[in-house]
Amino acid sequence: MGRLIIDGNRVYELDEACLQRKKKNGQITEADRNLQLQKEREQHFRKNKKG
């Protein structure tokens, strides 16, 4: 199951398995990198919010 990205009134589903395949094949685009950075920021925020 992918993650949901909410952008104003738009909702996108992030297919993490697809991103991993693209990364492995060297096919990552700038948009893919931005989504990955957003995911890492969210994880960092959640981790720091707990402590």
MDTraj code that builds the backbone (N, CA, C; nanometers):
import mdtraj as md
import numpy as np

residues = "MET GLY ARG LEU ILE ILE ASP GLY ASN ARG VAL TYR GLU LEU ASP GLU ALA CYS LEU GLN ARG LYS LYS LYS ASN GLY GLN ILE THR GLU ALA ASP ARG ASN LEU GLN LEU GLN LYS GLU ARG GLU GLN HIS PHE ARG LYS ASN LYS LYS GLY".split()
xyz = np.array([
    [0.0846, -0.1175, 0.0000],
    [0.0000, 0.0000, 0.0000],
    [0.0889, 0.1234, 0.0000],
    [0.0513, 0.2236, -0.0771],
    [0.1291, 0.3456, -0.0880],
    [0.0885, 0.4501, 0.0141],
    [0.1637, 0.5554, 0.0177],
    [0.1345, 0.6672, 0.1074],
    [0.0544, 0.7703, 0.0297],
    [-0.0295, 0.8442, 0.1016],
    [-0.1079, 0.9493, 0.0385],
    [-0.0374, 1.0824, 0.0553],
    [-0.0308, 1.1585, -0.0515],
    [0.0259, 1.2932, -0.0510],
    [-0.0901, 1.3880, -0.0790],
    [-0.1154, 1.4809, 0.0132],
    [-0.2236, 1.5778, -0.0038],
    [-0.1630, 1.7109, -0.0424],
    [-0.2091, 1.7639, -0.1552],
    [-0.1599, 1.8907, -0.2082],
    [-0.2814, 1.9780, -0.2382],
    [-0.3228, 2.0568, -0.1395],
    [-0.4427, 2.1378, -0.1576],
    [-0.5639, 2.0483, -0.1725],
    [-0.6333, 2.0587, -0.2836],
    [-0.7503, 1.9751, -0.3095],
    [-0.7153, 1.8468, -0.3830],
    [-0.5882, 1.8274, -0.4125],
    [-0.5446, 1.7085, -0.4861],
    [-0.4848, 1.6063, -0.3900],
    [-0.5054, 1.4785, -0.4201],
    [-0.4492, 1.3693, -0.3411],
    [-0.3773, 1.2747, -0.4368],
    [-0.2542, 1.2390, -0.4003],
    [-0.1741, 1.1468, -0.4797],
    [-0.1383, 1.0268, -0.3939],
    [-0.1254, 0.9108, -0.4572],
    [-0.0781, 0.7938, -0.3861],
    [0.0649, 0.7658, -0.4282],
    [0.1534, 0.7543, -0.3324],
    [0.2944, 0.7281, -0.3570],
    [0.3164, 0.5777, -0.3549],
    [0.3576, 0.5222, -0.4662],
    [0.3845, 0.3792, -0.4767],
    [0.5304, 0.3562, -0.4393],
    [0.5543, 0.3177, -0.3145],
    [0.6903, 0.3030, -0.2644],
    [0.7652, 0.1889, -0.3322],
    [0.6955, 0.0818, -0.3670],
    [0.7605, -0.0300, -0.4366],
    [0.8115, 0.0152, -0.5736],
    [0.7319, 0.0971, -0.6412],
    [0.7729, 0.1490, -0.7722],
    [0.8950, 0.2397, -0.7570],
    [0.8962, 0.3235, -0.6552],
    [1.0115, 0.4114, -0.6328],
    [1.1379, 0.3305, -0.6072],
    [1.1249, 0.2209, -0.5309],
    [1.2414, 0.1366, -0.5045],
    [1.2937, 0.0729, -0.6335],
    [1.2012, 0.0277, -0.7199],
    [1.2437, -0.0302, -0.8485],
    [1.3139, 0.0747, -0.9340],
    [1.2570, 0.1951, -0.9390],
    [1.3192, 0.3021, -1.0178],
    [1.4575, 0.3364, -0.9635],
    [1.4676, 0.3423, -0.8321],
    [1.5960, 0.3736, -0.7698],
    [1.6998, 0.2679, -0.8062],
    [1.6587, 0.1415, -0.7998],
    [1.7490, 0.0311, -0.8327],
    [1.7936, 0.0382, -0.9783],
    [1.7037, 0.0783, -1.0672],
    [1.7341, 0.0855, -1.2107],
    [1.7933, 0.2195, -1.2531],
    [1.8104, 0.3127, -1.1590],
    [1.8669, 0.4431, -1.1917],
    [1.7709, 0.5324, -1.2675],
    [1.6406, 0.5138, -1.2458],
    [1.5403, 0.5896, -1.3197],
    [1.4676, 0.6916, -1.2319],
    [1.5266, 0.7326, -1.1229],
    [1.4619, 0.8272, -1.0321],
    [1.4580, 0.9662, -1.0962],
    [1.3415, 1.0293, -1.0951],
    [1.3261, 1.1639, -1.1497],
    [1.3312, 1.2660, -1.0356],
    [1.3353, 1.3920, -1.0692],
    [1.3363, 1.4983, -0.9684],
    [1.2100, 1.4926, -0.8832],
    [1.0955, 1.4656, -0.9444],
    [0.9706, 1.4552, -0.8687],
    [0.9765, 1.3389, -0.7699],
    [1.0341, 1.2279, -0.8125],
    [1.0494, 1.1132, -0.7232],
    [1.1386, 1.1484, -0.6046],
    [1.2471, 1.2212, -0.6316],
    [1.3375, 1.2619, -0.5238],
    [1.2651, 1.3528, -0.4241],
    [1.1839, 1.4443, -0.4756],
    [1.1109, 1.5356, -0.3886],
    [1.0132, 1.4605, -0.2996],
    [0.9450, 1.3603, -0.3543],
    [0.8531, 1.2808, -0.2738],
    [0.9282, 1.2035, -0.1668],
    [1.0439, 1.1510, -0.2005],
    [1.1247, 1.0773, -0.1038],
    [1.1719, 1.1717, 0.0069],
    [1.2141, 1.2920, -0.0280],
    [1.2555, 1.3894, 0.0732],
    [1.1403, 1.4244, 0.1654],
    [1.0210, 1.4396, 0.1101],
    [0.9045, 1.4700, 0.1913],
    [0.8772, 1.3566, 0.2895],
    [0.8894, 1.2347, 0.2435],
    [0.8682, 1.1188, 0.3301],
    [0.9693, 1.1183, 0.4439],
    [1.0962, 1.1443, 0.4128],
    [1.1999, 1.1467, 0.5155],
    [1.1765, 1.2579, 0.6158],
    [1.1309, 1.3744, 0.5700],
    [1.1006, 1.4854, 0.6614],
    [0.9860, 1.4499, 0.7555],
    [0.8826, 1.3849, 0.7011],
    [0.7688, 1.3439, 0.7843],
    [0.8134, 1.2451, 0.8907],
    [0.8976, 1.1491, 0.8532],
    [0.9471, 1.0508, 0.9494],
    [1.0307, 1.1197, 1.0570],
    [1.1137, 1.2140, 1.0179],
    [1.1968, 1.2877, 1.1128],
    [1.1092, 1.3685, 1.2085],
    [1.0053, 1.4318, 1.1553],
    [0.9143, 1.5116, 1.2360],
    [0.8437, 1.4230, 1.3391],
    [0.7924, 1.3080, 1.2942],
    [0.7236, 1.2166, 1.3863],
    [0.8173, 1.1662, 1.4944],
    [0.9400, 1.1340, 1.4569],
    [1.0394, 1.0823, 1.5518],
    [1.0710, 1.1884, 1.6570],
    [1.0917, 1.3123, 1.6145],
    [1.1268, 1.4188, 1.7078],
    [1.0065, 1.4659, 1.7898],
    [0.8887, 1.4507, 1.7379],
    [0.7685, 1.4922, 1.8098],
    [0.7422, 1.4000, 1.9291],
    [0.7763, 1.2726, 1.9155],
    [0.7540, 1.1761, 2.0233],
    [0.8458, 1.2037, 2.1419],
    [0.9670, 1.2490, 2.1138],
    [1.0667, 1.2638, 2.2198],
    [1.0707, 1.3969, 2.2707],
])
top = md.Topology()
chain = top.add_chain()
for i, resn in enumerate(residues, 1):
    res = top.add_residue(resn, chain, resSeq=i)
    for name in ("N", "CA", "C"):
        top.add_atom(name, md.element.get_by_symbol(name[0]), res)
traj = md.Trajectory(xyz[None], top)
